[in-house]
Amino acid sequence: MRRRTFLKLSAAGAVCGLPRALRAQPSRAHPRVVVIGGGFAGASCALALRRLNSAIDVTLVDPDDPYVTCPMSNAVLVGLRDARSLRVPRHGLRAAGVHFARDRATAVDASSRRVRLAGGATLTYDRLVVAPGIRMLWGQPHGYDEAAARLMPHAWIAGQQTELLAARLRAMRDGGVVAISVPAGPMRCPPGPYERASLIAGYLQRSKPRSKVLILDSNNHFPRQDAFTEAWRSLYPGMIDWVSVIDGGAVVRVDPARGILFTEHDAHRVEVANVIPPQAPAGVAVQAGLASDHGWCPIQAQTFESESVSGVHVIGDACIAAPMPKAASAARSQGEQCAAAIAASLAGREPPSPQFESVCYSLLGHDLALSIHGRFDVAGGVIRALPESVDAAGADQEARNAAAWYQGIVGDSFGV
């Protein structure tokens, strides 16, 4: 066997289950779309593409099988949900005709329309969708790196970090303080830290009643602040202290070995430290030239095509789509709109007029929750928020809504 032939076969074989068609040149009859990232955004987009046009050859690239969802991971921290309930298999994607490459995308060459995978294979595409999620900006606060995250878990990517933080909560003494450090700027799931504080307070109330939760915040306000603080006063009186940035709440340095969080004027020695660092798009988005100087990826609102690189679309947490939140429901909505725009473009049609929805459920305790709803459209090339619908459901009904929403969005996004 010639060496050149051997190398070609080796690279192709590095991606389990990929059809021979993926190694051919692009074809108008069967256009190829590669999706990097198999979370809510990427999986939704892949499924929608297959649903809209079964002639489109869709490959989803992601290293994780099963996928572990961030929604409901705060409930796992405090024993309200089993960690296995967050694991979503990939069989729904395969059943829909999506080729699943269990690998990591390491580089994009937009000029030749190729994606390089960590295993050595190269995929060609007619259109590329980048939905890589987030990476942590290590070193912010000072001293917080990957080693520190083993002692002060961020638990902002579900899985091992969730288990680490849960173990620290179980092991802490009664009477200790659990501190949550919240970063400034755009972040995944903006209400998430305050849901986490609520659930941890409920856990402490049941198991370690002399303990407290301290939120050290780099922001002056947070989503549904009035509703959260009212719930804290009612459910967990005296157990949750929130310190805003204006009152010196921003953590600037950490000492993981001694369990100390430093703000500008104070040092807080705590039993458990949950440090959530600032975030940015995963590295492949930066390598591909999709990220702006501000870190996130600018897109054209109508199609989610990158403003920097033609033929490449960016969806989910990585893109700049304000006022839409970086949340699972928004990611799914973006994935479906992006798929519709791509399918239309490949068929020579204009993309449909976008309509987006988002809902974030935040658990307040066992069988209690609140929600944040949003609707969005595009006008003048800009995403705009439409008047919000006010849901008057009680906290107990919202908890039931949250459970039904989670089951529905997982099923719809992953085809399971």
N, C-alpha and C positions, 0 to 999 in steps of 0.2 A: 504493500500500500504506500502511495506517495505521501510524503510528509505534509504537503499542503492539504490533501484530502483528509488525512488523519486529524489535522488541527480543526478543520471545518466540522467534522463529525463530533470531535470532543467538545467544541463550544456549543454545538446544538444539543448534545446530550446532557449538558450541565443544567438545563431547565427541564425538570421532570414533566412529561405529559404534553409538551408543546408540539403542535402538529407541524408536519413538514412545510405546510403553506407559509408559516411564519418565517421560513428561511428564504422564501422567494422574494422577487422584487415586487414593489407595490403594484396593485392591480385595481383599475377602476371598477371592475365587476365585483370585486371583494375587497373594498378598502379596509386597511388595517388601522385600528385604534389601540394604542397602548395606554393603559392607566397605571400610573405609579402611585401606590398607596391604596390599601384595601379597607379603610375605615368607612364611616358612614357616607362620606362624600364620594370616595372612589368606587365603593361597591354599588352605591345607588346609580352612579353614572354608568358603570359597566352593564348593570341589569337593564337600565332604561335604553341604552344603545341597542341591546339585543332585542328588546321588546319593540322598538321603533322600526328596526330594519334588521332582520335576521341574516342578511347578506354581509353585514359589517362583521369583520373578524376582530374580536375583542380579546385582548390579553390583559389580565390584571396581575401586577407584580407587587408582592408583599411577602416579607419574611415570616409572618405569623400565621399559623394554622393550628388551633383556632385563633380567632381574633378575640381580644379581651376588651370589653366596652368600658369607657370611662363613666358614662351614665350609670348610676346605681352603685358605683364603687365606694362612695362614702358610706352607704348602708353596710357594705362588707366590713368596713373598718370597725364597726361597733356591734357586729354579730346579728344585724337585722336581715342579712342576706348571705347565702353561701357563695364563696368565691367562684365555684363552678358554674353558678347561674349567669355569670358574666361572659362565659366562653361561647363564642359563636362559630360553628363549623363553616367550612367553605363549600359544602355539598350543594347548597342552593345556587351558587354561582355556576358550578360545573353543570348542574342540571339545566340551566338556562343557556348553555352553550358558550359560557365565558371560559377561556383558557386561563388557568390559574398557575402562575409561575411563583413557586415558593422560593423567593430570592430577594435580594436587596438591590435596588437600582443605585448605581454609584456615579454615573456620569451620563449626561445628555449631550449629543452633538447635533444641534439643531440644523446645521448646514447640510449634513448628510441624512438627517432625520433618523438617527440611531440612538438607542439606549443601551448602555453597557451595564451588565449585571455583575454582582460580586463574584458569582460562580464562574465568570469568564464568558458567558454567552452574550451575544449582541442581538437586539431586536430592532427591526426597522418598522417605521410607522408612516402613515399618511397624516394622522392627527395624534397628538400626544396630550394626555390629561395628567396633570401633576397634582396629586392630593396627598402630600407626604406627611401632613400633620406638623407637629412642633418639635423643636429641640430646646433644651435648657441653655440659657446663657450663663455658663459657669463663671464663677468669680464675682457674681452679683447676687447678694452682698459679698463684700470682701471675705475671703476664706471659705466660701461655699463652693466646693468642687465635687467631683464624682465620689471621692472618698468621704467627704463630709456628708453626702446624701445617704450614706449607709448608717450614719449616726443620727442625722437629722433628716429623715425621709421627706421628700417633697410629695410623693404619692400623686403626682399630677399626670402621670402616665400609668394607667392601671396595670396590675400584675404584681411583679415582685415588690415594687415600691409600696403598693397597697398592703401586702403581707407584712412588710417591715414595720410600717407605721402601726398596723393593728397589733403586732406583737409588742411594740413599745407601750401601747395603751394598756394592754393586759398586764404587763409587768410593772407598771408604775405603782408607787405607794399611794395610799389614801392620804390626801392632804397636799399632794403635789400640784403643780401648775402645768397645763398643756398650752404652749404658745403656738399660734399660727401667724406666720409672717406672710403678708400679702404684698405682691409687687405693684408698682405703678405701670401704667400703659396698657396696651391691648394684651389680652391674655385669653387662654382657653377657659370657657365656662365662667364668665364673670361672677355669677352668684355662688359658685361652688365653694369658696372659702367659708361663706356664711352658713350655707347648708351644713358644711363639715363642722363648724363650731356648734351648731344646734344639735347635731347628732352626737357629737362627743360629749356635750353637756348632759344630754339624756343618758348616755352610758355612765358617766360619772355619777349622776344623780342616783342611778340604780346600784352601782357597784362600788363607788369610791366617793361618797357624798361630801367629804370635806375638801374635795379638790375643786379647781377652778379652770376656766378657759380664758386665755388672754389673747386678743387679736391685735397684733401690731401691724398697722395698715399704712401703706405708702400713698393712700388716697384719702380724699376728704369726704367722700360719700360712696355708697355702693348700691346696687340694684335692689329695689323694694326695701329700702332701709327702714322705713316706718313700719312695714309689716313684720320684718325680722325682729326689730327691737321690741315691738309690742309682744310678739310671741316669746321673746326671751324673758321679758318682765313677768309674763303670765306663767310660763312653763318652768323657767329656770331662774327664779329670782336670786340675784346676787352672785350667780355663777359665771356670767360672761361679761368680761370687760373689753370694750372696744376703744382703741387709742388711734385717732386719726393722725395723718401726717402733720397737720397743723399743730397738734398737741404733742408732737415728738414721737409718732408711732413708727416712722420708717426705720427698718433695720438696716444698718450700714456695714456691720461686721459680725462675724460669728466665731465662736470658739467651740468647735464640736466636741473636743475631748472633755471640756469642763461643763458643757451644756449651757453656754452663756450666749445671749443675743444682745448685741450692743446697738442702741440707737444713738442719736447725736449727743444726748445728755445723760443717758441711763444705761445700766447694765442689768439684764434680766437673767438670773440663773433659774432654769426651769427643769422640770422632770422629763417632759417630752417636748421636743421642738419639731414643728412641722414647717419647714422653710420652703415656700413656693418661690422659685426664682423667676426673673423676667424670661420671656420666651421669644422665639423667632421661628421662621419656617425651617424644616429639616434641611440638612446640608445639601441634598441634591438640587433643591430649588435655588440655592445660592450658586452652586457650581454651574447650573444651567443659565445663569444670568437673568433669572426671573425676579430677584429681590431688588428693592429700591434701597437708597441710602438709609431709609428709616427702618429697614429690616424686612418688612413684609412685601408681598408681591402685588403690584398694581395690575388691574385687569380692566377690560372693556365690559361695562356693566351688562350689555345686551347678550354677550356670548361667553363671558369669562375667559376670552382669549387674552393672553398676556399682552400688556402694552409694550413690552420689551422684546419679545421673541415671537415671530409669527408662527402659526401652526401649532402653538402650545397653549393649552388652557390650564388655568390654576383655580382650584376650588377647595373649599373647606377652610380649616384654620389658617392655612398659609397665605390666603389671599386678602387683599384689602377690599372689603365689601361693606364697610360701615354705611349706614347704621345697623346692618345686620350683625348680631352677636356671633362670636366664635363658639358655636354650640352645635350639637349633633343634629337637631332638627333643621337648623339653617344650612348645615353641610349637606344634608339629604336633599333639601330644596334646591340648592345650588347644583348638585350633581344631576338632578333630573333636568333642570333648565339647560345646563351645559350639554347634556346628551341631546336634547331637542335641537339646540343650535348646531351641533356637529352634524347630526343626521340631516338637517335641512341643508346645510352647506354642501355636504357630500352629494346631495340630490339636486343641487343647483337652485335651491329655494332660499327665500329670506327667512331668517330665524323668527320664531314666534315671539310675541310680546311677553316679556317675563312677568311672572307673578310669583312671589315668594311668601312663605309662611314660616314662622318660628315659634316654638313654645319651649320654655325652660321650666321644669318642675324642680322645686327644692323641698326636700324632706325636712320637716321641723322636729320630728320625733317619730315614735312608733305610731303609725296610722294617722299622721298629720303632715300636711304639705301646703305649699303655696305655689303659684304659677306666674309666669311672665309671658304674655302673648304678644306677637308682633306680626304685622302684614306689611309687605313691601312691593313696590313696582319700580320701573325705570322710566324716568322722564328726562329728556335732554341729555341722555347718556350718563345719568347719575342715578344711583339707587336711592330711593326716598322711602321714608316710613309713612305708612298710611295710619289714619286714626285707629288707635288700639281699641279692641273690644274688652270691656270690663267683665270679668267672670266673677259672679257673686257667690260662687260655691264656697261652702265652709271648708275648713282645713281637713276634716275627715273625708269629705267627698273628694277633695283635691288629691288626697293620698291614693284613693281608689283610681282617680283619673291618671295619676302618675304611673301606677302599676300597669294600667291598660295601655297608656301611651308607650311605655317602654317595650312591652310585648309587641305592639303594633309597629313601632319604628324599626325594631330589630328584624321582624318578619319582612317588612317592606324593603328595607335596605339591603338585606343579605339573602332574601329569597328562601327563608327557612320558616 
